Amino acid sequence: AIHWYLAVPGFISHRLFGAFTGALATFFVARYLLRQGEEGAQWWIPLAIVLLLGLTFWTGTRAALVGMAVAMAIVWWLGLPRPTIRSCLVLLACAGIAFAFSQALIPYDSVHFRIFNSGDVLSADAVSGGRLVYWAYVVEAIAAHPWIGAGSSAAIWILPDEAQQHVQPHNVVLQFLVSWGIVAGLAALAILAVFIHAIHKIAARSLLALPFLAALDCLLVISMVDGMFHFARHFMLMMLCAGVIMAIGRQASEVDMGGNSA
């Protein structure tokens, strides 16, 4: 009778743990591609990728896999080196090993730890993990409290009994609107949009910043389907990545200014 998916220490569910490990896996994949072909590249990075990908597969967090794919596409577009044939083979081997050990460690063959189950494709709502119906209830709650919202974590008490009960609405846009209303919610989303644009503009100037951007973007993508802006661990990781990107950008600017003045 143990709910193993609620038993991951430090996280209220295994999927939130999977979001965290997925972002870290994205960082190390981008880091590996950045260092591919270099002499003395860290031998332990593929081991870290195996561990973190394995934990992500183990939790069955589909959102993390989508976040990883989108984040890698963005950093490749911004200039991250494309993988060589050797790098592709190494990453495929890492993914294969990670998937194998993750499936072997599923507790008591629990369906909650699988990436896909047969029932997940019965409807669009099933594919989304029940989010479409849940979001419809959240939109109704926003319509009932449009201007100043219903307060932080309102999703846990404001929805009707027949709706799923969560502390956050599994979507950053809906989270801001149901918490703070249209005026403050849209203002917060505008600030977030400016922040995202600025971070990407800074990261595009330095290859060293791209692994951190990959981890940040992975969590930003997941925030559209889960509470990355609600739970402290994920938000702190996003802010850590953003801080490092800003520091790298500032250092690069200082170097450019020094070179120009010289």
N, C-alpha and C positions, 0 to 999 in steps of 0.2 A: 504493500500500500504506500510505499515511499514514492514521492514525486521527485524523481532524480533530476529533472530539469530545473527544479528550484533549489538544488543542493550545491551549486557552485559557490564556494566561499567568496564573499565580497560583491556578488552580483545577485540581483533578485531573480534572474532567470539565466539559463544557459545561452539564450540568444543574445542577450546583452554582452555576455562574455565573448561570444563569437564576433560581435561587432568590434570589440576592442582588439581581439587577436587578428581579425581581418585587416584592420588599419595598420597594425604593426607588421603583418606579413607584406602588405603593400609597400611599406617603407623599405623593408629589406629586399624585396624584389627590385624596386627602383634603384636601391643602393648597389645591388649586385650588378645590374646593367650599366650603372654609371662607372663601375670599376672593372668591367669586363676587359680582359686583355692586358690589364696592368700587371707589372711585376710586383709580387708581394701582396696581391689582393687577399683580403682576409679569408682564410679557409673555412672559418666557422659560419660565414654568412649563409651558405647553402643549408647547414644544419639548423640555423635559426629559421630559415624558410620552411624546412620540413616540419619543425615543431609547431610553428605558428599556423601554417596551412593545415596541419593535422588537427590542431585544436579547433580551427574554424570549420573544417569538414565535420569534426566530431559533434559540434553543436548543431549542425544542420542549418546554419544561418544563411539562407539564400540571399538575403539583402546584402550581406558582407561580400559575397561573390560578385554581385552586380556592382557594388561600390568599388571593388577592386578593379573590375573591368573598365568602368568609366574613368576612374582615377588614372589608370595606366594610359588610357587613350589620351587623356588631357596632357600628361607630362611628356608623352611621345610627341604630341603636337607642339609642345613648347620647346622641344629640343633634346629630350633624353635620347641617348644613343639607341638605335634599333638593335635588337638582339642578334648576335651572330648565330651560325648554325650550332656551334658548340654550346653557347649560352642557352639556346632553345632546348637542346638535349638535356642539359643540366637541370633546367627549370621543369621540364616534363618529368624527369626522373624524380625530382623533389616532390612534385605534385602526386605522382604515382605512389611513392613511398608513404607520403602523408595520408593519402586517401586510404591506403591499405591498413595502416595502423589505426587510423581513426575509426574505421568500420569494425575492426577487431575489438575495440575498446568501448563500443556502445553498451551501456549498462542494461543487461537483461533484455537485449534486443528491443529497447524502447523505441516506439515510432516517433517520439518527440525529437530524437537525435538524428533522424534521417533527413537528407536534403529534400527528397521527394518521397511521398507516399501515394498509393493508388488513388486515394480520395482527394489529393491536392489538385487534380485536373478535372474535377466534376463540374466546376463552374468558375467564372471569373473571380467570384468572392472567395472560393476555395483556394485558388492560385495565390491570392493576396493574403492568405491566412486569416480570412474573415474581416479584413480591413475595410472593404467597400461598404458593407452594411454598417459597420461600426462608425465609419466616417460620416455616413448619412445621418446617424443619430447626433454626432458632434456638430454637424452643420445646422441641424435643427436647434441645438442648444445655443449656437452662436446667434441664430436668428431671433431667439427668445431674449438674448442679452446683447444686443448689437453694439452699443456705444461704449460701455465701460467694462464689458465682459463679466465673467462670474468668479474671477480670482484664480490664482495659481493652484494647480492640481484639482481644478473644478471637475475634471472629467470623471473623477472617482465617485462623485456624489450627484452630479447634475443630470446624468443620463437616466432614462427609465430603467426599471428592473430587468426588462427583457434584453437590454443591451449588454455587451461585454463591459466589464468593470476594470478600468485601468487608471493608474495615477496620471497618465499622460496620453494624449490622443494619437500617438504614433505618426505624427506629421508636424513639422516645425511651423508651417503656416497656420494650421488649425490650432496648434498649441498657443501661439501668440494671440490669435483672434479670440479663442474661447477664454483665455486668461485675462486679457487686457482690453478687449473690444476692438472695434474698427479703427478708431483714431490712434490709440497708442500701439495697437498691433501692427498697423501699416507703417507707422513711424519706425518701429523696431525692425520690421522687414526691410525697410529702406536702408537703415543703418547696416543691417547684415549684408545687403546687396553691395553697398559701397565698400564694406570690409572685404568681401570676397573678390571684388574687382581689384582692389588695391593689392591684396596679397598675391593674386595671380600676376599682376603687373610687375611686382617686385621679384617674384620667383622666376619670371621669364628672363631676367637679366643674368641669372647665375645658375649653372648646372648643379652646384652643390646644394641649392635650395629645393631642387625638384623631388628628392625622396621625401622630404618633409611635407611638401605640397601634396604628394601622392597620398600620404596618410591622412592629411587634412581633408582632401577631396573625397576620399573613401567614406569618412565619417559624415561629411556634408551630404553625400548621396544617400547614405543610410538614414539621415535625419528626415528624409521625406517619407519614411515608412516606420520610424521608431524614434525613441526619445533621446537623441544625442544632445539635445539642448535642454534636457530635463535632468539627466543623471550626471553627477559631478565628475565621475571618472572619465567619461567620454568628453565632456566639455573641457576639462583640464588638459586632456591630451590634445584637443584641437587648439587650445590657447598656447600650449607648449610649442606645437609645430609652427603656429603663426609667429610666436616670439622669435624662434630660431630663424625663420625666413626673414623677418624684419632685421635681425642682427646681421645676417649674411648680406642682405641688401645694403645696409648702412656701411658695412665694412667695404663692400665693393665700391660704393660711392666715394668713400674716403680715399681708397686707392686710386680711383679715376681722377679725383681732384688733385691728389698729390702728384700724379703723373702729368696732368695738364699744367699744374703750376711749375713743375720742374722743367 
